[in-house]
Amino acid sequence: MPQALPLTTAISQGATRKRTNRVLFAQFGDGYDQTAPDGINALVDEWSITYPNLTSSERTTLWSALDAVGGSDYFTWTPPGGTSTKWKVKEDGVTEMPASGDLYTVSFSLRQVF
């Protein structure tokens, strides 16, 4: 069941967006090629998200949400300057790093889904 991305106010201001164009590509033997948009949603956004300095409680909340969604469901989220859409955690996973004391930094990438 989809859920909202938790702790959105804790996301680093350094979150970055990457937009890609999905295209169909055909290469012919004479060197000629053709490209065309791959469907009506050919523009796809990805965001690199970092949650810096999470407390143990915040870390547990975030990991619970990530585990609940897993690789098969999505979050709803409104990216900076955007509108609320559906996002999946990318297959390259989630990274966690102890910061200092009882603080943690968690990073992952989200891919827009339709």
Phi, psi and omega in degrees: 000128181295150178217165179285144175298126185280161171054041184297335178286347179268357179292137180300144176293348181271015178300140184237145179252141173233126179250131178238155176253116175280125181227153170267137186228132176232125178251127181257159185297336181271009179094350179283143175224160177228144173229152177209151176301143180267080178090183183280343178247059185281341176268121183235131178262147171230141177237133171268117186249136174230131173254098180275150171053049176281139173286170178302320180294314178296320178300315179298318178300314181295313181296324177299318179292317179297317179293323180293322180282320180058210180262003186247350181239181184227163171260154164262140184201146174252107179289163179305127178073011183241195177241160182295124178220185182262140184221136174249147174289129182295156185295343181285359168091190184241137180247135176236139179222127174298134179270275176213141181060237182256034180246148184225152174243128180239132181229146175195170178245142177249139177244131180293136176235159184238000000 
